[in-house]
Amino acid sequence: MARRRRGRPVDGILVLDKPGGVSSNRALQQAKGLYFAAKAGHTGSLDPLATGVLPLCFGEATKFSQYLLDADKGYDSTFVLGTATATGDAEGEVLSETDASNLDEATVRQALEAFRGEIEQVPSMYSAIKQDGQPLYKLARQGVEVERKSRQVTIHRLELKAFRPGPKAEVDISLECSKGTYVRSVAEDLGAALGCGAHVSVLRRTKAGPFTLADAVSMPTLEALKQNDQLAEMDQLLLPADTACRAMPLVELTASGGFYMRQGQPVQVPNAPCNGMVRVALETGEFLGVGEILDDGRVAPRRLIVTGR
């Protein structure tokens, strides 16, 4: 017999404003404990240094976390020019120091041009990418460095918000990028292009898929509600599971179509898209899950919400 999960059957998405100094998994476990939730997962790691938008999926919403993991992200960050570190951020060992006083804003702006659009990045040894099943950051902490292949990522928007000159000049940037983009790699590559080295000192995620900081809830807010036994108010902070896949086209089913889809059967839907993944709901508005358009035009169930637990 399967072991029963401990906790409440909580469903929905919490957009957490992750505090600095804690890992994404630690933040997840804290939020899960505050909700006393039976099941929860995050949608891609943020560095401990980083703060900001971290969508957490509870219960049935965990079925759709992959769509947030694959979504575009947005960040605000500060780069320190003149100091290169082992990790590409402020927490790493200093590898080199250079006087960056000769740099001006125009020079930095020109160098940033090379980082817009599709670019090649070599992932940091301190990233969570796995090599033979082992995260690179674990190997790095053991003093092991392995060859990494460059990967193509896309930076949709990159703006220089402020420049502060000096021996350790600082650059404030704002960017939106595809999944798998490492901001600290942008900082390191910019430092290399300018010949002075660079690292990230501040990193704040401003966007993850459809979610922004305007949707985010702080940990102190959750802790205060929990302390006052305001579980209902905490639950009201959860967004519906279908917000994770709102970018997909919506197809609506009749009650009978919904019945057959819940039995795992593909169904014919008039005026459905010709291909790809779709968000599926009943005509009443009830979200059923995610489906895929088959070659014959029918919609096949792929990830469905379980009701009546």
N, C-alpha and C positions, 0 to 999 in steps of 0.2 A: 504494500500500500504506500502511495506517495505521501511524503511528509507534508503536513499542512503548513502553509506559510504563516508566519507570525505577523500580525498587524492588520490594519484596516484595508478593505478593498477600495483604495483611492484611485480614481481615474482622472487623467487630464495632464496638462503641461504647465509647469511652473517656470516662468522666465526669471531666473535668479540673477541678481547683480552680485556676481561672485566677489568676495573680498580678497584682497591681496594676502599673500603669505600662506595660502592653503592650496592643496591640489584640488583638481576638479572632483576626484573621487571622494576626497574628504568632505568637500562642500556637499556633494550628493548624499553622503551618509548622514551628515548633520541635518539636512532638509528632510530626508527620509525618516529620521528619528523624530523630528519635530511633528511630522504628519502622522507618525506611527503607521506608515504605509507598508503594505505587504510586499510591494514590488516597485522598483524604480531604477532608472538608468539615465546616464547623461548622453549628450549628443556630440561628443568630441571634446578632447581635453584642451583646457586652457592652462598655460604655464602657471605655477604658483605665484610668480611675479605679477601676472596679469589680473586685471579686474574686469567686471562688465558682464555682458550678456552670455549666460550659460543656461540654455533650455534644459530642464529636467523633465523626463517623461515618467509618469506614474501609471501603474496598472496597464490597462488596455492600450494606452497611448504609447507604451514602449514598442509596440508593433510598428510604429511609424517613425521611430527615431532615425532610421537610416536616411530618410528624406531630408532631415535637418542636418545630418552629418555631411550629406552631399551638397548642401546649399552654399551659396556665396556668403562671405563674411565681410564685416566692416571693422576697422580699427582706428583708434587715435593712438599715436605713439610719439615718444621723444627719443631721438638718436643723439648720443654723445660722440662727437667727432674727435679723434686724437687718441682714443684708447680702444684697443682690441682685447677682447677677453676670450677665454676658452669656450664659454657657452654662448657667446653672442649677446649676453645680457649682463646686468649689473651684478649678478650673483656669482659670476665665474672668475677664475683666476686671471689676473691681468697678464697678457702675453706681450704687449708692446705699448709704448706711449710715444706720441709725436705731438709737437707743437702745431696746433691747427689755426694759429693766429692769422696765417696768410689767406685763409678762406673767406670769401664773402658770399652774400646771398645769391648773387647772379651766378657764381660758379657752381654752387650747390643746386640751384634750379636747373641749370644746364645738364648737370650730371644725372639728375632725377629723370630726365627725358627718356633715358635708356631703360627705365623700369616700368614703363607704361605699355599696356597691351600684353601680348603673349611673350613670356620670357622663360629662360631656362634657369632652374635653381638646383643647386646641390644641397640636399637636406643636411642639416646640422647633425653632428654626432650626438647631440643632446636632444634630438627629436624622439618622438614615440614610434617612429617607423620601425618595423621589425625586420631583422636579418636572421634568417634561419630560426624563426620563432622567438627571437630574443629582441626586446626593444633596444634601439641604438643607445639610448641614454644609460641603460644598465651596463652595456659594454664599455661606454666611455668612462663610467665611474670605476671600472676595473682597469682602466688604463689601456684598453684595447681600442684601436681605430681601424675601421674597415673601409674599403672603397665603396663609395655610394654613387649610383648613377644619377645624372642630372634628370630633372623632371620638368615638363612644360606646365606652367601655371599661367593664369591670366590676371593681370591687375587692371580692373575696369576703370578705376579712378585713383589718382594719386595727386594730392595737393600738399604743397608746402604752406603751412599755416603761420609759422614764425621761424625766424633765424636769430640766434644770439651769438655774436662773434666772441672769440677769445681763444686762449690756448687749448681749452676743451670746449669748442663751439658746440652749441645745441641746436637741433633742428626738430621742430614740431611738425608732424605729418599726419594726414588723414587719408585713408585708402579703403577701397572696396576691392575684393579679390575673390578668386575661385577657391574651392576647397583645396586643402593641401599646400596653401601658400604660407611660408614662414616669414613673419615680419622681421625676425632677428636676422634671417638670411638676407633680406633686403638691406638692413642696416650694415651687415658685414660686407656685402657686395658694394654698397655705396662707399663705405670707408676704403675699400680696395681701389675703387675707381678714382677716388680723390687722393689716394696715396698716403692716408693718415690713419687708417683703421677706424672702426666705429663699433658701438654696441647699443643695445636698447636699454634705456633706464626706466621708461614708463611705457606700459602697454595696457590699453583699455579697449575691450571689444565693444563696439557700438551697435553691431548688427549681426544676427545669425538667421539666415533665411528671411522669413516675414517678420521676425521679432527685432525690436530696437530697445534702447535704454528706457524709452517711454513705457514699455511693457514690463520692465524689470522690477522685482521686489527685493529689498535688501534682507540680509540675514537678521539684523536687529529687529526689523518689522515682524518677521516670522516668530522670533524668540519672544517678543512682547505679546503677540497674540496667543502664543502657546502658554505663556506664564499666566495669562488671564483666562485660560480654558476657552478661548474663542475659536474652537475648531471649525464651526460653521463659517466664520469670517475667513479663516485660512483656506477652506475649500472653495470659497468664492473667488479666490485669487488664481485658481487653476483655470486655464483656457481649455476649450474643447479639443479633443484629440485630432479632429480634422484640420485644425489650424496648421499642423505640421505639413500638410500636403495641399494647402490652398492654391498653390501655383499650378496644380494639375487641373485640366478641364473637368467640369462636373457633368455626370450623367445621372439622370433620375429614373428610378424604376417604379413600376406599379407595385401594388402589394403582392401580386402573384409572382412578378419578376424577382422581387426581394426574397420571397419564399424559396424559389429555386436557387438563387445565388447563395443563400444561407445553407443550402444543401450541398454546396460545392459545385454547382452546375453553371456553365456559361449560359448567358441569356442574350437574346437579340434586343437591341435598344435602337429605336428610330433616331436618326440624325446624330448618332454617336460619332466621335472622331474616327479617322481612318486607321490610326495606329497609336501606339504608345500607352502610357499609364494614365488612368483616369480616377478621379474621386467619385465614389458611388454613394448615392443617397436615395431614400424613398421620396416619392412625391410629397410626402408630409414634411420633409426636411430632415428626417432621422438619418444620421450618418451610418453607413454600413461598413465602409472600409475602402480599400483600393483595389482596382481591377486593371486588367490589361486587355487591349483590343486584339483579338485573334485575327488570323489571315482571312477568315470567313466573315469578319465584321462583328461577331459576337463578343460580349464582354465577359471575360473569365475572372473569377475571384482570385485575388492574390493574398491580401491581408485583410481579414474581417474582424470587426468588433464582436466580442462575445457578450451577449446580454443575459440577464436573468441569473447572475451568479448569486 
